[in-house]
Amino acid sequence: MSSERPVHPRFAEDMWFQEASGGPARYRDRTDKPVRYFTVVDKQSGAVLGYVWGGDEDDAAAYVPKQAAGPVGANESMSWISRLREAKARGIRPSRAVAEFLAGPEPGGRGRPLPGSLTDAPDSAAVKAIAQEA
């Protein structure tokens, strides 16, 4: 006689994930169309934490943490993601959100936009590649 307990059939069933609709308004998080981006730096040290980019053609925008910034850069994501969601909820285009972030008051969190850092990239993957550089 086996000492193993039988497994209830319900626990052997495959689980299916189905995303529920709703939630906060969001821009797409990638695009193969041109984007504009700026550098986010630490308010204290000036170290690069990441990049905020936006592209109107695909209604896409996101924050990409600088890999070399480690956990500090990754943690800064929440501040910028919140700001991007607020901008999307107001119905503004990604390029306008990027411009507002650059011109607006200093945000909460550790990071702030680096003045004069706004530049173009061919797509969101290019910004991600820059964030991976040492």
C-alpha atoms as a printed R data frame, in Angstrom:
    type eleno elety resid chain resno       x      y       z
1   ATOM     1    CA   MET     A     1   0.000  0.000   0.000
2   ATOM     2    CA   SER     A     2   1.335  3.438  -0.933
3   ATOM     3    CA   SER     A     3   1.878  6.119   1.700
4   ATOM     4    CA   GLU     A     4   1.148  8.903  -0.808
5   ATOM     5    CA   ARG     A     5  -2.106 10.735  -0.439
6   ATOM     6    CA   PRO     A     6  -4.245 10.972  -3.554
7   ATOM     7    CA   VAL     A     7  -4.324 14.323  -5.336
8   ATOM     8    CA   HIS     A     8  -7.741 15.882  -5.686
9   ATOM     9    CA   PRO     A     9  -8.554 16.142  -9.425
10  ATOM    10    CA   ARG     A    10  -9.235 19.865  -9.096
11  ATOM    11    CA   PHE     A    11  -5.572 20.492  -8.203
12  ATOM    12    CA   ALA     A    12  -4.410 18.650 -11.310
13  ATOM    13    CA   GLU     A    13  -6.387 20.901 -13.712
14  ATOM    14    CA   ASP     A    14  -4.599 23.398 -15.937
15  ATOM    15    CA   MET     A    15  -4.913 26.996 -14.817
16  ATOM    16    CA   TRP     A    16  -5.873 29.605 -17.412
17  ATOM    17    CA   PHE     A    17  -5.012 33.267 -17.106
18  ATOM    18    CA   GLN     A    18  -7.505 35.652 -18.586
19  ATOM    19    CA   GLU     A    19  -6.796 39.359 -18.243
20  ATOM    20    CA   ALA     A    20  -9.744 41.341 -16.984
21  ATOM    21    CA   SER     A    21 -10.746 44.500 -18.770
22  ATOM    22    CA   GLY     A    22 -10.611 47.856 -17.063
23  ATOM    23    CA   GLY     A    23  -7.879 49.309 -14.909
24  ATOM    24    CA   PRO     A    24  -6.069 52.592 -15.325
25  ATOM    25    CA   ALA     A    25  -5.639 54.190 -18.738
26  ATOM    26    CA   ARG     A    26  -2.226 53.367 -20.204
27  ATOM    27    CA   TYR     A    27  -0.091 54.214 -23.166
28  ATOM    28    CA   ARG     A    28   1.320 51.285 -25.118
29  ATOM    29    CA   ASP     A    29   4.697 50.254 -23.708
30  ATOM    30    CA   ARG     A    30   6.528 49.772 -27.012
31  ATOM    31    CA   THR     A    31   6.507 51.008 -30.569
32  ATOM    32    CA   ASP     A    32   8.516 50.550 -33.744
33  ATOM    33    CA   LYS     A    33   7.796 54.173 -34.706
34  ATOM    34    CA   PRO     A    34   9.977 57.224 -33.851
35  ATOM    35    CA   VAL     A    35   9.989 58.440 -30.243
36  ATOM    36    CA   ARG     A    36  11.351 61.375 -28.257
37  ATOM    37    CA   TYR     A    37  12.963 60.733 -24.913
38  ATOM    38    CA   PHE     A    38  14.735 62.487 -22.056
39  ATOM    39    CA   THR     A    39  17.126 61.370 -19.348
40  ATOM    40    CA   VAL     A    40  16.010 61.033 -15.723
41  ATOM    41    CA   VAL     A    41  18.733 61.767 -13.164
42  ATOM    42    CA   ASP     A    42  18.999 61.432  -9.396
43  ATOM    43    CA   LYS     A    43  18.112 64.720  -7.668
44  ATOM    44    CA   GLN     A    44  20.997 64.361  -5.212
45  ATOM    45    CA   SER     A    45  23.883 62.863  -7.169
46  ATOM    46    CA   GLY     A    46  22.953 63.580 -10.787
47  ATOM    47    CA   ALA     A    47  23.473 59.892 -11.702
48  ATOM    48    CA   VAL     A    48  21.373 58.631 -14.608
49  ATOM    49    CA   LEU     A    49  18.401 56.587 -13.362
50  ATOM    50    CA   GLY     A    50  16.565 55.980 -16.640
51  ATOM    51    CA   TYR     A    51  14.720 57.439 -19.600
52  ATOM    52    CA   VAL     A    52  11.154 58.559 -20.319
53  ATOM    53    CA   TRP     A    53  10.053 58.245 -23.940
54  ATOM    54    CA   GLY     A    54   6.890 58.902 -25.912
55  ATOM    55    CA   GLY     A    55   5.673 58.430 -29.463
56  ATOM    56    CA   ASP     A    56   2.373 59.699 -30.831
57  ATOM    57    CA   GLU     A    57   2.018 57.387 -33.849
58  ATOM    58    CA   ASP     A    58   1.276 54.329 -31.687
59  ATOM    59    CA   ASP     A    59   0.077 56.246 -28.605
60  ATOM    60    CA   ALA     A    60   3.027 54.793 -26.687
61  ATOM    61    CA   ALA     A    61   5.112 56.026 -23.747
62  ATOM    62    CA   ALA     A    62   7.095 54.488 -20.892
63  ATOM    63    CA   TYR     A    63   9.938 54.808 -18.405
64  ATOM    64    CA   VAL     A    64  12.981 52.579 -18.945
65  ATOM    65    CA   PRO     A    65  15.364 52.205 -15.973
66  ATOM    66    CA   LYS     A    66  19.097 52.450 -16.632
67  ATOM    67    CA   GLN     A    67  20.533 49.001 -15.936
68  ATOM    68    CA   ALA     A    68  23.645 50.475 -14.304
69  ATOM    69    CA   ALA     A    69  21.427 52.392 -11.839
70  ATOM    70    CA   GLY     A    70  20.386 49.083 -10.269
71  ATOM    71    CA   PRO     A    71  17.488 49.009  -7.810
72  ATOM    72    CA   VAL     A    72  17.373 52.813  -7.513
73  ATOM    73    CA   GLY     A    73  16.653 53.175 -11.227
74  ATOM    74    CA   ALA     A    74  14.100 50.366 -11.145
75  ATOM    75    CA   ASN     A    75  12.351 51.809  -8.092
76  ATOM    76    CA   GLU     A    76  12.038 55.160  -9.848
77  ATOM    77    CA   SER     A    77   9.742 53.409 -12.356
78  ATOM    78    CA   MET     A    78   6.694 53.785 -10.141
79  ATOM    79    CA   SER     A    79   6.961 57.561 -10.009
80  ATOM    80    CA   TRP     A    80   7.131 57.904 -13.798
81  ATOM    81    CA   ILE     A    81   4.567 55.202 -14.531
82  ATOM    82    CA   SER     A    82   2.112 57.020 -12.258
83  ATOM    83    CA   ARG     A    83   2.746 60.299 -14.055
84  ATOM    84    CA   LEU     A    84   2.293 58.626 -17.457
85  ATOM    85    CA   ARG     A    85  -0.996 57.044 -16.359
86  ATOM    86    CA   GLU     A    86  -2.245 60.417 -15.110
87  ATOM    87    CA   ALA     A    87  -1.328 61.995 -18.457
88  ATOM    88    CA   LYS     A    88  -3.122 59.245 -20.376
89  ATOM    89    CA   ALA     A    89  -6.194 59.618 -18.149
90  ATOM    90    CA   ARG     A    90  -6.252 63.328 -19.064
91  ATOM    91    CA   GLY     A    91  -6.300 62.291 -22.716
92  ATOM    92    CA   ILE     A    92  -3.062 63.936 -23.803
93  ATOM    93    CA   ARG     A    93  -0.755 62.601 -26.479
94  ATOM    94    CA   PRO     A    94   2.564 61.040 -25.419
95  ATOM    95    CA   SER     A    95   4.638 63.857 -26.940
96  ATOM    96    CA   ARG     A    96   2.733 66.418 -24.895
97  ATOM    97    CA   ALA     A    97   3.197 64.343 -21.718
98  ATOM    98    CA   VAL     A    98   6.953 64.224 -22.338
99  ATOM    99    CA   ALA     A    99   7.015 68.000 -22.918
100 ATOM   100    CA   GLU     A   100   5.000 68.644 -19.735
101 ATOM   101    CA   PHE     A   101   7.325 66.486 -17.655
102 ATOM   102    CA   LEU     A   102  10.331 68.414 -18.939
103 ATOM   103    CA   ALA     A   103   8.801 71.860 -18.414
104 ATOM   104    CA   GLY     A   104   6.821 71.163 -15.248
105 ATOM   105    CA   PRO     A   105   7.769 71.404 -11.593
106 ATOM   106    CA   GLU     A   106  10.206 68.906 -10.150
107 ATOM   107    CA   PRO     A   107   8.369 65.616  -9.607
108 ATOM   108    CA   GLY     A   108   8.182 63.470  -6.493
109 ATOM   109    CA   GLY     A   109  10.500 60.507  -6.236
110 ATOM   110    CA   ARG     A   110  14.285 60.515  -6.487
111 ATOM   111    CA   GLY     A   111  14.548 61.480 -10.144
112 ATOM   112    CA   ARG     A   112  14.071 64.586 -12.219
113 ATOM   113    CA   PRO     A   113  14.364 65.317 -15.949
114 ATOM   114    CA   LEU     A   114  17.831 66.346 -17.098
115 ATOM   115    CA   PRO     A   115  17.421 69.752 -18.802
116 ATOM   116    CA   GLY     A   116  18.490 69.739 -22.432
117 ATOM   117    CA   SER     A   117  18.400 65.939 -22.713
118 ATOM   118    CA   LEU     A   118  15.351 65.658 -25.015
119 ATOM   119    CA   THR     A   119  16.333 63.762 -28.138
120 ATOM   120    CA   ASP     A   120  14.957 61.445 -30.826
121 ATOM   121    CA   ALA     A   121  15.209 57.681 -31.243
122 ATOM   122    CA   PRO     A   122  14.014 55.488 -34.112
123 ATOM   123    CA   ASP     A   123  11.806 53.396 -31.769
124 ATOM   124    CA   SER     A   124  11.321 52.288 -28.166
125 ATOM   125    CA   ALA     A   125  13.794 49.412 -28.580
126 ATOM   126    CA   ALA     A   126  16.559 51.951 -29.232
127 ATOM   127    CA   VAL     A   127  15.824 53.669 -25.907
128 ATOM   128    CA   LYS     A   128  15.837 50.291 -24.162
129 ATOM   129    CA   ALA     A   129  19.223 49.517 -25.745
130 ATOM   130    CA   ILE     A   130  20.626 52.814 -24.452
131 ATOM   131    CA   ALA     A   131  19.373 51.911 -20.977
132 ATOM   132    CA   GLN     A   132  21.303 48.619 -21.149
133 ATOM   133    CA   GLU     A   133  24.626 50.321 -21.896
134 ATOM   134    CA   ALA     A   134  27.135 50.610 -19.064
